[in-house]
Each structure stands twice: as C-alpha cells, then as structure tokens.
Amino acid sequence: MPRSGRLDAPGVLHHIMIRGIERRNIFKDDTDREDFLARVARLLPETQTACYAWVLMPNHVHVLLRTGQVPLASLMRRLLTGYAVRFNRRHKRHGLLFQNRYKSVVCQEDLYFRELVRYIHLNPLRAGLVASLSALNRYPYGGHSGLLGKMSRPWQATEDVLRDFGKTVGRARKAYEAYVQAGMHQGRRPDLIGGGLIRSLGGWAEVKERRGKGQVPIKSDERILGESDFVEAILAQANERYTRQYDLKRQGVGFEHLVERVAELCHMDPQEVVAQGRQQRKVTARSLLCFWAVRELGLPLTALARQLGLSPPGVSYAVQRGEVIVRENHYELVR
C-alpha cells in the first residue's frame, strides 16, 4: 500500500516521533545529545517553528511543535540529515541512522495540547531513565525541566505552555507540575500517537456500533489526532494543495514552463536560469525556480537537486529565499 503524503500548513500543531533504524540508539552520549539540540536551537528560530514539548530518549525523540512558513519536511530534512552525517563520522559508522520516515501527526490543539505536553515529558520516567518525578524535574534532555525553570533552552516556547496553566509564572509552574504528577501512572498512550480518534473511542468495534445506531459517520486518518470535524478540515486543506498541483499539470505547467517564467521575470535566457553560478541574479532566479517547483508542482527536493547540481539542503534554502522573493514582488507563476 502506498504511503500517505505528509499533512502540513503554516501554524499546524504536530507531534513528531523520530526513531532509530531497527530500534538502534541514535544517541550514544551527551555529546551526541548536545549536537542534536544545537541544531534544533539554530533551525527552530530560523524557520519560525515553535517547540512546546520535547524529549530525547536513547533510540527515539518526541517533539511537539507548530510549523512556521517553512514546511515541516524541509525543517526535518535539514535537522536529521546534518545530525546523521556527524553521528556517522564521529562514531565511524556507515548507513542509515533513522527509520526511513519520521512520524508526524497533526493534532487538534484544544483537545490534546496539554495531554501531549505531559505525555511527551513523562517518557523518561516511564522508560526508567529517571527514578522519580523529582529526578525528572532536573532531567536535562527533555522540555519538562525547562518548563519548571531548572534548565534554559531559549528556543523552547515555555511561556506559551505555561500560559495555559496560570496567569503568573509561579502559579503556572505549580499547576503544570501537579498536572504532570496526576498523569504519572497512565502508562503508554497509543491514542496520542496517531489515529487517536478511533483508538480513544475504543477501536473499530466501537465505531461500527455507533454507525449501527445511526450516529454521524466518523472521519479518521492515522496522520491526524482529533475529532471528525477537525480531521475533515485538515484533509480539505491538504486537498486544496493537491488540487492546485493537479490544475497546474492539467494546464501543461511543468518544469520547462517554470524555467521560462523565471527567465521572463529575471530578464535572463532560460539556459542561464538552470546553469550553475553564484552571481546574485542567478541565485535569485534559481530561488524562484526552486520555490515554484517544490511548492507549486510538488517536485521532490532530491530530484530537483540532481537536475540543478545542488544538494538537497541547498534546494531547501533556495525554496525559502524564493518564497520571500515571490511575496515581496507579488510574482505569479501563471498570469
């Protein structure tokens, strides 16, 4: 069965799960952990991505974040590729470090925000990495200690989380800590890692029973955690993007059309647009080309990188530059 596409849009809340290939450790020591967090500290502000909860476990990572204008796929590619290259070099190993696809679940904020913050931050206690809640309060590789003011991670959106628990920082921290303590014995929560609507209802048997009673049909998707209306809204939003790509292809808008349109806007020869070079006009042209190719036509970064003689991270940077150029100049792909 083909894999479902990613669901993403600016401002969407995601529960991200990153796992080592074959359940192998992705962190061998604190140097690895600090390297990973240094990359997070650089990329989140750069991409205007907000992080509310996070934890580093020996063989996996949980993160709760809200995407900015940069697509989630671009952020994760830059984070994981850079970390894996350094990890392999440092530990003299070769091959894949992560499972082929990190898991990304779009979450309905009003129902699941608090639950996810607590669930993610309790991971070290559930796994036995720390022996007690007081030890978890000081655990340096999870966002819980940051929310309590024990650790400082400037890129963590602690104020946004605490605001949900109280009007003052002191009261909010006490309320948050009490909330975490109340959930200490919940154990694993499969309903919080995807397809949550179905699982939280008691599984498909319960869903079928509801349908048999003539209740409203339930919409579900493994990529989304939320009620039926929320699931439908997210899927509709995603469909708009796919419909746009289909309409462009139906109009005959392909890569060659992009090159010609960019050449027209930048007053260049089409061959000059795809030729390598670091002159400012070429950088501008290729940025426009990459933005429209990835965002409008949905071309894979790797394929585009091969065609233009760039690296995938290079294409990702170009997409970001192109977005700014289009916005500032009000450029349109199809006139």
C-alpha positions as CSV (number, residue, x, y, z in Angstrom):
1,M,0.0,0.0,0.0
2,P,1.4,3.4,-0.9
3,R,2.3,5.7,2.0
4,S,0.1,8.7,2.7
5,G,1.5,12.1,2.0
6,R,2.6,14.5,4.7
7,L,0.0,16.9,6.1
8,D,1.3,20.3,6.7
9,A,0.5,24.0,6.6
10,P,1.8,27.1,8.5
11,G,0.6,27.1,12.1
12,V,-0.3,23.4,12.3
13,L,0.5,21.6,15.6
14,H,2.5,18.4,15.0
15,H,3.5,15.5,17.3
16,I,6.8,14.3,15.8
17,M,8.3,10.9,16.5
18,I,11.8,10.1,15.3
19,R,13.1,6.6,15.7
20,G,16.4,4.8,15.2
21,I,16.6,2.2,12.4
22,E,15.9,-1.3,13.8
23,R,15.3,0.4,17.2
24,R,19.0,1.2,17.5
25,N,20.3,4.0,19.7
26,I,20.6,7.4,18.0
27,F,22.4,9.0,20.9
28,K,25.5,7.3,22.4
29,D,26.5,10.0,24.8
30,D,25.8,13.6,25.9
31,T,28.0,15.0,23.1
32,D,25.5,13.5,20.6
33,R,22.6,14.9,22.5
34,E,24.1,18.4,22.7
35,D,24.9,18.3,18.9
36,F,21.3,17.4,18.2
37,L,20.0,20.2,20.4
38,A,22.4,22.7,18.9
39,R,20.9,22.0,15.5
40,V,17.4,22.4,16.9
41,A,18.4,25.7,18.6
42,R,19.6,27.0,15.2
43,L,16.8,25.7,13.0
44,L,13.7,26.5,15.0
45,P,14.2,30.3,15.2
46,E,15.4,30.3,11.6
47,T,12.3,28.6,10.4
48,Q,10.0,30.3,12.9
49,T,8.9,27.0,14.3
50,A,7.6,26.9,17.9
51,C,8.5,23.9,20.1
52,Y,6.3,23.3,23.1
53,A,7.5,19.8,24.3
54,W,10.4,17.6,23.5
55,V,12.4,14.7,24.9
56,L,15.5,12.8,23.8
57,M,15.4,9.1,24.5
58,P,18.2,6.6,23.7
59,N,16.6,5.4,20.4
60,H,13.9,7.9,19.7
61,V,12.8,11.5,20.0
62,H,9.4,13.1,20.7
63,V,8.7,16.7,19.7
64,L,5.5,18.8,19.8
65,L,5.9,21.8,17.5
66,R,4.0,24.3,15.5
67,T,5.3,24.9,12.0
68,G,6.1,28.4,10.6
69,Q,6.2,29.4,7.0
70,V,8.9,26.7,6.2
71,P,7.4,23.3,5.5
72,L,7.9,20.6,8.2
73,A,9.6,18.3,5.6
74,S,12.3,21.0,5.0
75,L,13.0,21.5,8.7
76,M,13.2,17.8,9.4
77,R,15.4,17.1,6.4
78,R,17.9,19.7,7.5
79,L,17.9,18.5,11.1
80,L,18.1,14.8,10.6
81,T,20.5,14.8,7.6
82,G,23.0,17.0,9.3
83,Y,22.9,15.1,12.6
84,A,23.2,11.7,10.9
85,V,26.2,12.7,8.9
86,R,28.1,14.0,12.0
87,F,26.9,11.0,14.1
88,N,28.3,8.5,11.5
89,R,31.5,10.4,11.2
90,R,32.0,10.7,14.9
91,H,31.3,7.0,15.6
92,K,33.0,5.7,12.5
93,R,29.8,4.0,11.1
94,H,28.0,3.9,7.8
95,G,24.5,3.6,6.6
96,L,21.1,4.9,7.8
97,L,20.7,6.1,11.3
98,F,16.9,6.8,11.3
99,Q,13.9,4.9,10.1
100,N,13.1,6.0,6.6
101,R,10.2,8.3,7.6
102,Y,9.8,10.1,10.9
103,K,6.2,10.0,12.1
104,S,4.2,13.2,12.0
105,V,0.7,13.5,13.5
106,V,-1.4,16.7,13.1
107,C,-3.1,17.4,16.4
108,Q,-6.3,19.2,17.4
109,E,-4.9,21.7,19.8
110,D,-7.9,22.4,22.1
111,L,-8.3,18.7,22.9
112,Y,-4.8,17.4,23.0
113,F,-2.3,20.2,23.7
114,R,-1.9,19.6,27.5
115,E,-2.2,15.8,27.1
116,L,0.7,15.7,24.6
117,V,2.9,18.0,26.6
118,R,2.5,15.8,29.6
119,Y,2.8,12.5,27.7
120,I,6.0,13.6,25.9
121,H,7.7,14.9,29.1
122,L,6.9,11.8,31.1
123,N,8.8,9.5,28.7
124,P,12.0,9.3,30.7
125,L,10.0,8.3,33.8
126,R,8.0,5.6,32.0
127,A,11.2,4.2,30.5
128,G,13.1,4.1,33.8
129,L,15.7,6.7,32.7
130,V,14.9,8.6,35.9
131,A,13.6,7.1,39.1
132,S,11.2,9.8,40.3
133,L,9.3,12.9,39.4
134,S,11.9,15.0,41.3
135,A,14.6,13.4,39.1
136,L,12.6,14.2,36.0
137,N,12.4,17.8,37.1
138,R,16.2,18.0,36.7
139,Y,16.5,15.8,33.6
140,P,18.4,18.0,31.1
141,Y,17.3,16.3,27.8
142,G,13.6,16.9,28.0
143,G,11.4,20.0,28.0
144,H,9.9,19.3,31.4
145,S,12.9,20.8,33.3
146,G,12.7,23.9,31.1
147,L,9.0,24.5,32.0
148,L,9.9,24.3,35.6
149,G,12.8,26.8,35.2
150,K,15.5,24.2,36.0
151,M,17.1,24.3,32.6
152,S,17.2,27.1,30.0
153,R,16.6,26.3,26.4
154,P,15.8,29.7,24.7
155,W,14.2,28.0,21.7
156,Q,11.6,26.2,23.8
157,A,8.3,28.1,23.9
158,T,7.9,27.7,27.7
159,E,5.8,30.9,28.1
160,D,3.2,29.7,25.6
161,V,2.8,26.4,27.5
162,L,2.8,27.9,31.0
163,R,0.2,30.5,29.9
164,D,-2.2,27.5,29.5
165,F,-1.8,26.7,33.2
166,G,-1.9,30.1,35.0
167,K,-1.6,33.9,34.8
168,T,1.7,34.1,36.6
169,V,4.8,32.0,36.0
170,G,4.9,30.8,39.6
171,R,1.3,29.6,39.7
172,A,1.5,28.2,36.2
173,R,4.6,26.1,37.1
174,K,2.8,24.7,40.2
175,A,-0.3,23.8,38.2
176,Y,1.7,22.3,35.4
177,E,3.8,20.2,37.9
178,A,0.6,19.0,39.6
179,Y,-0.9,18.1,36.2
180,V,2.2,16.0,35.3
181,Q,2.2,14.3,38.6
182,A,-1.5,13.3,38.1
183,G,-0.6,11.5,34.9
184,M,2.4,9.7,36.2
185,H,0.7,6.3,36.3
186,Q,-1.1,6.5,33.0
187,G,1.5,4.3,31.1
188,R,1.7,4.3,27.4
189,R,-1.0,6.2,25.5
190,P,-1.5,4.7,22.0
191,D,-4.3,7.2,21.5
192,L,-1.8,10.1,21.4
193,I,0.5,8.8,18.6
194,G,-1.9,8.8,15.6
195,G,-5.4,7.7,14.6
196,G,-6.3,8.9,18.1
197,L,-10.0,9.4,17.4
198,I,-10.6,5.8,16.6
199,R,-8.5,4.5,19.4
200,S,-9.9,6.8,22.0
201,L,-13.4,5.7,21.1
202,G,-12.4,2.1,21.9
203,G,-11.3,0.8,18.5
204,W,-13.2,0.0,15.3
205,A,-15.7,-2.2,17.1
206,E,-17.0,0.8,19.0
207,V,-17.0,2.8,15.8
208,K,-19.1,0.2,14.0
209,E,-21.5,0.0,16.9
210,R,-22.0,3.8,16.7
211,R,-22.7,3.6,13.0
212,G,-25.2,0.8,13.6
213,K,-27.1,3.1,15.9
214,G,-27.4,5.7,13.2
215,Q,-24.9,8.1,14.7
216,V,-23.0,10.6,12.5
217,P,-20.2,8.8,10.4
218,I,-16.8,9.3,11.9
219,K,-13.9,10.5,9.8
220,S,-10.5,9.2,10.7
221,D,-6.9,9.4,9.4
222,E,-3.8,7.9,11.0
223,R,-2.0,11.2,10.3
224,I,-4.4,13.2,12.4
225,L,-5.3,13.3,16.1
226,G,-8.6,14.9,16.6
227,E,-12.4,14.8,16.2
228,S,-14.1,14.1,13.0
229,D,-14.8,17.7,12.0
230,F,-11.1,18.6,12.6
231,V,-9.9,15.6,10.5
232,E,-12.2,16.7,7.7
233,A,-11.0,20.3,7.8
234,I,-7.3,19.2,7.7
235,L,-7.9,16.8,4.9
236,A,-9.8,19.5,2.9
237,Q,-6.9,21.9,3.5
238,A,-4.4,19.4,2.2
239,N,-6.6,18.6,-0.8
240,E,-6.5,22.3,-1.8
241,R,-2.8,22.0,-2.3
242,Y,-3.0,18.7,-4.2
243,T,-5.8,20.2,-6.4
244,R,-3.6,23.2,-7.2
245,Q,-0.8,20.8,-8.4
246,Y,-3.3,18.9,-10.5
247,D,-4.7,22.0,-12.1
248,L,-1.2,23.3,-13.0
249,K,-0.3,20.0,-14.6
250,R,-3.6,19.9,-16.5
251,Q,-2.7,23.4,-17.9
252,G,0.6,22.0,-19.1
253,V,2.6,23.8,-16.5
254,G,5.8,21.7,-16.0
255,F,9.4,22.3,-15.2
256,E,10.2,23.9,-18.6
257,H,7.3,26.3,-18.1
258,L,8.8,27.3,-14.7
259,V,12.2,27.9,-16.3
260,E,10.7,30.1,-19.0
261,R,8.6,32.1,-16.5
262,V,11.6,32.7,-14.2
263,A,13.7,33.7,-17.2
264,E,11.0,36.2,-18.2
265,L,10.8,37.7,-14.7
266,C,14.6,37.9,-14.2
267,H,15.3,39.1,-17.8
268,M,17.5,36.1,-18.5
269,D,18.0,33.4,-21.0
270,P,16.2,30.1,-19.9
271,Q,19.5,28.2,-20.2
272,E,21.1,30.7,-17.8
273,V,18.4,30.0,-15.2
274,V,19.4,26.4,-14.8
275,A,23.2,27.0,-15.2
276,Q,25.3,26.9,-12.1
277,G,26.8,30.1,-10.8
278,R,26.9,32.3,-7.8
279,Q,26.0,35.7,-9.3
280,Q,23.2,37.4,-7.5
281,R,20.9,37.3,-10.5
282,K,21.4,33.5,-10.9
283,V,20.8,33.0,-7.2
284,T,17.6,34.9,-7.4
285,A,16.4,33.1,-10.5
286,R,17.2,29.6,-9.1
287,S,15.5,30.5,-5.8
288,L,12.3,31.4,-7.7
289,L,12.6,28.2,-9.7
290,C,13.1,26.0,-6.6
291,F,10.2,27.6,-4.8
292,W,7.7,27.1,-7.6
293,A,9.0,23.6,-8.4
294,V,8.7,22.4,-4.8
295,R,5.7,24.3,-3.6
296,E,3.5,24.5,-6.7
297,L,4.4,21.4,-8.7
298,G,5.4,19.2,-5.7
299,L,8.7,18.1,-7.2
300,P,10.9,16.1,-4.8
301,L,13.9,18.0,-3.4
302,T,16.3,15.2,-4.3
303,A,15.2,15.1,-8.0
304,L,15.4,18.9,-8.3
305,A,18.9,18.9,-6.6
306,R,20.2,16.4,-9.2
307,Q,18.8,18.4,-12.0
308,L,20.3,21.7,-10.8
309,G,23.6,20.3,-9.5
310,L,22.7,21.3,-5.9
311,S,22.5,19.4,-2.6
312,P,19.0,18.8,-1.1
313,P,19.7,21.2,1.7
314,G,20.8,23.8,-0.9
315,V,17.5,23.4,-2.7
316,S,15.7,23.8,0.7
317,Y,17.5,27.1,1.3
318,A,16.6,28.2,-2.2
319,V,13.0,27.4,-1.6
320,Q,13.0,29.7,1.5
321,R,14.7,32.5,-0.5
322,G,12.2,32.1,-3.3
323,E,9.2,32.3,-1.0
324,V,10.4,35.7,0.2
325,I,11.1,36.9,-3.4
326,V,7.6,35.9,-4.5
327,R,5.9,37.5,-1.5
328,E,7.8,40.8,-1.7
329,N,7.4,41.2,-5.5
330,H,3.9,39.7,-5.8
331,Y,5.1,37.4,-8.5
332,E,2.6,34.9,-10.0
333,L,3.5,31.6,-11.7
334,V,0.5,31.7,-14.1
335,R,-0.6,35.1,-15.3
